Amino acid sequence: MSRKPNKIPVTSDDVARLADVSQSAVSRALTPGASVSQKTRDKVLKAAAELGYRPNALARAMISGKSRLIAMLVAYLDNQFYPIVLEQLSRRLQEQGYQVLIFMTDPGRQDEVVQKILQYQVEAIVMASATLSSTLARECADTGIPIVMFNRYVASSPASSVTSDNLEGGRLVGDFLVRGGHERIAFIAGAEDSSTNRDREAGFHRALAQHGVVVFAHAVGGYSFEGAARAARELLQRKTRPDAIFVANDHMAFSVMDVVRSEFGLRVPEDISIVGYDDVPEAAWKGYDLTTVSQSHEEMVVATARIIIEQMENEVVKKRAVVLPAKLVVRRSARLAR
């Protein structure tokens, strides 16, 4: 007959008695980076293992006032750009002794979810593919909680931001397609109210205007695979089709390419050129071989972690806006300049 598990929790005092050290020594030995001799640390770890002791992070947070928790708020994970970023950012923050909580949200509910996040006593918030009202961002800043918008920005918000140069990225695409001899260049937008889409589209229009060209057609994909497919059908069912489409991100561009080939029997790039944005790993797959704009997610992650950690450790919340270079990556989904 199996024994019932012991419900009495093991405390740090129990570990201290078994290891024959002080309770403060136990605390230091179990805190990464704390000053304690290796002999004491070994004794404490041995005693803790024998007793099955696990430090109570919540209790520590209540005593120290530092939870070492960082919330990451994400609107969607369909776009492979964001899972990659979340993994890299989580690992980098964990290496610095912080733990990450991931929360999902829907459009229009960001403020509501952030209010719930704050109940977990987080020390900072990263918002990826999501934005926050300026009022709530200001409240967080006033209470010493830094917020970083990743791949988004709101000019009027006190929240910090880390983006790539989406204006320049859009300009690079427009210039590339005109130089490739395209005359009917269309654009499929993502979420039209997002800063990323606005800047990419503005840079795109600017480049075309410099060549005396206007956008041939416009459709909206909403940054979703299904939305992009509908937008592609809308453009391709026109009496005169576009000969090139700039799609506001790679996730949608893959959907557009599938529709172009499987539903309309067209060739890429012989009949129509497709260009995306983000340069996610799938863009290099031979089935897509997508010409796209690369955002350096590694540099964006480093910049985001730096802002968060500096502001948490210095206990000073100050708006910073980091804009990193964008680079055109040319593959085989679009015709090249003659």
C-alpha positions as CSV (number, residue, x, y, z in Angstrom):
1,M,0.0,0.0,0.0
2,S,1.5,3.3,-1.1
3,R,2.1,6.0,1.5
4,K,0.4,9.3,1.2
5,P,2.7,12.2,0.3
6,N,3.8,14.4,3.1
7,K,1.7,17.6,3.0
8,I,3.9,19.5,5.4
9,P,6.0,21.9,3.3
10,V,9.8,21.8,3.7
11,T,11.1,25.3,4.6
12,S,14.5,27.0,4.2
13,D,14.9,26.7,8.0
14,D,14.7,22.9,7.7
15,V,17.5,23.0,5.1
16,A,19.6,25.3,7.3
17,R,19.3,22.9,10.3
18,L,20.3,19.9,8.2
19,A,23.1,21.7,6.5
20,D,24.2,23.3,9.8
21,V,24.2,26.8,8.3
22,S,22.2,30.0,8.8
23,Q,18.9,30.6,7.0
24,S,20.5,33.6,5.2
25,A,23.3,31.2,3.9
26,V,20.6,29.0,2.5
27,S,19.0,31.9,0.7
28,R,22.4,33.0,-0.8
29,A,23.3,29.5,-1.8
30,L,20.1,29.1,-3.8
31,T,20.2,32.5,-5.4
32,P,22.1,32.6,-8.7
33,G,25.1,35.0,-8.5
34,A,24.9,35.5,-4.8
35,S,28.1,35.6,-2.7
36,V,28.6,32.3,-0.9
37,S,31.5,29.8,-0.6
38,Q,31.4,26.7,-2.7
39,K,31.6,24.5,0.4
40,T,28.5,26.2,1.9
41,R,26.7,26.0,-1.4
42,D,27.4,22.3,-1.7
43,K,26.2,21.6,1.8
44,V,23.0,23.5,1.2
45,L,22.3,21.9,-2.2
46,K,22.8,18.4,-0.6
47,A,20.5,19.2,2.2
48,A,17.9,20.7,-0.1
49,A,18.0,17.5,-2.3
50,E,17.6,15.2,0.7
51,L,14.6,17.1,1.9
52,G,13.1,17.7,-1.5
53,Y,13.1,21.5,-0.9
54,R,12.3,23.9,-3.7
55,P,12.6,27.7,-3.1
56,N,9.2,29.5,-3.2
57,A,9.6,32.2,-5.8
58,L,6.3,33.8,-4.9
59,A,7.4,34.1,-1.2
60,R,10.7,35.6,-2.2
61,A,8.9,38.1,-4.4
62,M,6.7,39.2,-1.5
63,I,9.7,39.7,0.8
64,S,12.0,41.4,-1.8
65,G,9.4,43.2,-3.7
66,K,11.0,41.8,-6.9
67,S,9.1,39.1,-8.8
68,R,11.7,38.9,-11.6
69,L,8.7,38.2,-13.9
70,I,8.4,39.7,-17.3
71,A,5.1,39.4,-19.3
72,M,5.1,39.0,-23.0
73,L,1.8,39.9,-24.7
74,V,1.1,38.5,-28.1
75,A,-1.8,38.9,-30.4
76,Y,-1.1,36.0,-32.7
77,L,1.5,33.3,-33.4
78,D,0.6,32.3,-36.9
79,N,3.4,34.4,-38.4
80,Q,6.6,32.4,-37.8
81,F,8.5,35.6,-37.1
82,Y,6.9,35.9,-33.6
83,P,7.6,32.3,-32.3
84,I,11.2,32.8,-33.2
85,V,11.4,36.1,-31.5
86,L,9.6,34.9,-28.3
87,E,12.0,31.9,-28.0
88,Q,15.1,34.1,-28.4
89,L,13.9,36.8,-26.1
90,S,12.7,34.3,-23.4
91,R,16.1,32.6,-23.4
92,R,18.0,35.9,-23.2
93,L,15.9,37.1,-20.3
94,Q,16.2,33.8,-18.5
95,E,19.9,34.0,-18.8
96,Q,19.7,37.2,-16.8
97,G,17.7,35.6,-14.1
98,Y,14.2,36.7,-15.2
99,Q,11.3,34.4,-16.0
100,V,8.8,35.0,-18.8
101,L,5.0,34.7,-18.7
102,I,3.3,34.6,-22.1
103,F,-0.2,36.0,-22.5
104,M,-2.4,35.9,-25.6
105,T,-4.8,38.7,-26.6
106,D,-7.3,39.6,-29.3
107,P,-7.5,42.9,-31.1
108,G,-9.2,45.5,-29.0
109,R,-8.6,43.6,-25.7
110,Q,-5.0,44.5,-25.1
111,D,-5.7,47.0,-22.2
112,E,-8.0,44.5,-20.5
113,V,-5.3,41.8,-20.7
114,V,-2.6,44.1,-19.4
115,Q,-4.8,44.9,-16.4
116,K,-4.8,41.2,-15.6
117,I,-1.1,40.9,-16.3
118,L,-0.4,43.6,-13.7
119,Q,-2.0,41.4,-11.0
120,Y,1.0,39.0,-11.4
121,Q,3.3,41.7,-10.1
122,V,5.4,41.6,-13.3
123,E,8.3,44.0,-13.5
124,A,8.1,44.7,-17.2
125,I,5.9,44.0,-20.3
126,V,6.9,43.2,-23.9
127,M,4.1,43.6,-26.5
128,A,4.7,41.7,-29.7
129,S,2.2,42.2,-32.6
130,A,0.1,44.2,-30.1
131,T,-0.3,47.8,-29.0
132,L,-1.5,49.5,-25.8
133,S,-3.4,52.6,-25.1
134,S,-1.3,55.7,-24.3
135,T,-3.3,56.1,-21.0
136,L,-2.5,52.7,-19.7
137,A,1.1,52.9,-20.9
138,R,1.5,56.1,-19.0
139,E,0.0,54.5,-15.8
140,C,2.5,51.7,-16.1
141,A,5.4,54.2,-16.6
142,D,4.2,56.1,-13.5
143,T,4.4,53.0,-11.4
144,G,7.8,52.0,-12.7
145,I,6.9,49.2,-15.1
146,P,8.7,49.6,-18.4
147,I,6.8,48.6,-21.6
148,V,8.5,47.8,-24.9
149,M,6.5,47.4,-28.1
150,F,8.2,44.9,-30.3
151,N,7.8,45.5,-34.1
152,R,5.2,48.2,-33.3
153,Y,5.2,51.8,-32.1
154,V,2.7,54.5,-31.1
155,A,4.2,58.0,-31.5
156,S,2.0,59.4,-28.7
157,S,2.7,56.6,-26.2
158,P,5.3,56.8,-23.4
159,A,6.1,53.1,-24.1
160,S,9.5,52.2,-25.7
161,S,9.6,50.5,-29.1
162,V,12.0,48.3,-31.1
163,T,11.3,48.1,-34.8
164,S,13.1,47.7,-38.1
165,D,13.1,50.6,-40.6
166,N,9.8,49.7,-42.2
167,L,9.7,52.9,-44.3
168,E,13.1,52.0,-45.9
169,G,12.0,48.3,-46.3
170,G,8.9,49.3,-48.2
171,R,11.0,51.7,-50.3
172,L,13.5,49.0,-51.2
173,V,10.6,46.7,-52.4
174,G,9.0,49.4,-54.5
175,D,12.3,50.4,-56.1
176,F,13.2,46.7,-56.8
177,L,9.9,45.9,-58.5
178,V,10.0,49.0,-60.7
179,R,13.6,48.2,-61.8
180,G,12.4,44.7,-62.5
181,G,10.3,46.1,-65.3
182,H,6.9,45.6,-63.6
183,E,4.2,48.0,-64.6
184,R,1.1,46.8,-62.6
185,I,2.3,46.6,-59.1
186,A,-0.2,45.7,-56.4
187,F,-0.1,45.8,-52.6
188,I,-1.7,43.5,-50.1
189,A,-1.8,45.2,-46.7
190,G,-1.7,43.6,-43.3
191,A,-3.6,45.3,-40.4
192,E,-4.0,48.7,-41.8
193,D,-4.0,50.4,-38.5
194,S,-0.7,48.9,-37.4
195,S,2.5,51.0,-37.6
196,T,4.4,48.3,-39.4
197,N,1.8,48.2,-42.2
198,R,1.5,52.0,-42.5
199,D,5.3,52.5,-42.7
200,R,5.8,49.6,-45.2
201,E,3.1,50.9,-47.4
202,A,4.2,54.5,-47.2
203,G,7.8,53.6,-48.1
204,F,6.5,51.5,-51.0
205,H,4.3,54.3,-52.4
206,R,7.2,56.8,-52.0
207,A,9.5,54.5,-54.1
208,L,7.0,54.1,-56.8
209,A,6.3,57.8,-56.9
210,Q,10.0,58.5,-57.4
211,H,9.8,56.4,-60.6
212,G,6.5,58.1,-61.7
213,V,4.5,55.0,-61.0
214,V,1.3,54.6,-58.9
215,V,0.1,51.5,-57.1
216,F,-2.0,49.4,-59.6
217,A,-4.3,47.8,-57.0
218,H,-4.7,47.5,-53.2
219,A,-6.2,44.7,-51.1
220,V,-6.2,43.9,-47.4
221,G,-5.1,40.5,-45.9
222,G,-5.2,41.5,-42.2
223,Y,-2.0,39.6,-41.5
224,S,-3.9,36.3,-41.8
225,F,-3.3,33.3,-44.1
226,E,-7.0,33.2,-45.1
227,G,-7.3,36.9,-45.4
228,A,-4.3,37.0,-47.8
229,A,-5.9,34.2,-49.9
230,R,-9.1,36.3,-50.3
231,A,-7.0,39.4,-51.1
232,A,-5.1,37.4,-53.8
233,R,-8.3,36.2,-55.4
234,E,-9.7,39.7,-55.4
235,L,-6.6,41.0,-57.3
236,L,-6.3,38.0,-59.7
237,Q,-10.0,38.0,-60.7
238,R,-9.6,41.5,-62.1
239,K,-9.9,41.9,-65.9
240,T,-6.3,43.1,-65.9
241,R,-4.2,41.3,-63.4
242,P,-1.2,42.8,-61.6
243,D,2.2,41.6,-62.7
244,A,3.7,42.0,-59.2
245,I,2.4,41.9,-55.7
246,F,4.1,43.3,-52.6
247,V,2.7,41.5,-49.6
248,A,3.0,43.1,-46.2
249,N,4.6,40.0,-44.5
250,D,5.9,36.6,-45.4
251,H,3.1,34.6,-43.7
252,M,0.6,36.2,-46.1
253,A,3.0,36.0,-49.1
254,F,3.0,32.2,-48.8
255,S,-0.8,32.1,-49.0
256,V,-0.7,34.5,-52.0
257,M,1.8,32.2,-53.8
258,D,-0.3,29.1,-53.1
259,V,-3.4,30.8,-54.6
260,V,-1.5,32.2,-57.6
261,R,-0.2,28.7,-58.5
262,S,-2.9,26.2,-57.4
263,E,-6.1,28.2,-58.1
264,F,-5.0,30.4,-61.1
265,G,-2.3,28.2,-62.7
266,L,0.1,31.1,-62.9
267,R,3.9,30.9,-62.7
268,V,6.0,32.7,-60.1
269,P,7.8,34.9,-61.2
270,E,7.3,34.4,-65.0
271,D,3.6,35.5,-64.9
272,I,3.6,37.4,-61.6
273,S,6.3,38.4,-59.1
274,I,5.7,38.1,-55.3
275,V,7.7,39.9,-52.6
276,G,7.1,39.5,-48.8
277,Y,8.5,41.0,-45.6
278,D,10.2,39.5,-42.5
279,D,12.5,36.8,-44.0
280,V,11.2,34.0,-41.8
281,P,13.0,30.6,-42.3
282,E,10.3,29.3,-44.6
283,A,11.0,32.1,-47.1
284,A,14.2,30.3,-48.0
285,W,12.5,27.0,-48.7
286,K,12.8,26.0,-52.3
287,G,9.0,25.7,-52.6
288,Y,8.7,29.4,-52.0
289,D,12.2,30.9,-52.5
290,L,10.7,34.2,-51.5
291,T,12.2,37.6,-52.2
292,T,11.6,39.5,-49.0
293,V,12.8,42.2,-46.6
294,S,14.8,40.9,-43.7
295,Q,14.3,42.2,-40.2
296,S,17.2,41.3,-37.9
297,H,15.3,39.6,-35.2
298,E,18.5,38.9,-33.3
299,E,19.4,42.6,-33.1
300,M,15.7,43.4,-32.2
301,V,15.8,40.9,-29.4
302,V,19.1,42.2,-28.0
303,A,17.8,45.8,-28.1
304,T,14.5,44.8,-26.4
305,A,16.2,42.9,-23.6
306,R,18.7,45.8,-23.1
307,I,15.9,48.4,-22.7
308,I,13.9,46.2,-20.2
309,I,16.8,45.2,-18.0
310,E,18.4,48.6,-17.9
311,Q,15.1,50.3,-16.9
312,M,14.2,47.6,-14.4
313,E,17.6,47.6,-12.7
314,N,17.9,51.4,-12.7
315,E,14.3,51.8,-11.7
316,V,13.8,54.6,-14.2
317,V,11.2,54.3,-17.0
318,K,12.1,56.4,-20.0
319,K,10.8,56.1,-23.6
320,R,13.3,54.8,-26.1
321,A,12.7,54.2,-29.8
322,V,15.1,51.9,-31.5
323,V,15.0,51.6,-35.3
324,L,17.2,48.9,-36.9
325,P,18.1,48.6,-40.6
326,A,16.1,46.6,-43.1
327,K,17.7,44.6,-45.9
328,L,16.2,43.3,-49.1
329,V,16.9,39.6,-49.6
330,V,16.6,38.7,-53.3
331,R,15.6,35.1,-54.2
332,R,13.6,33.7,-57.1
333,S,10.0,34.8,-56.5
334,A,10.4,38.1,-58.4
335,R,11.9,39.1,-61.7
336,L,15.2,40.9,-61.6
337,A,16.1,44.1,-63.3
338,R,17.1,43.6,-66.9
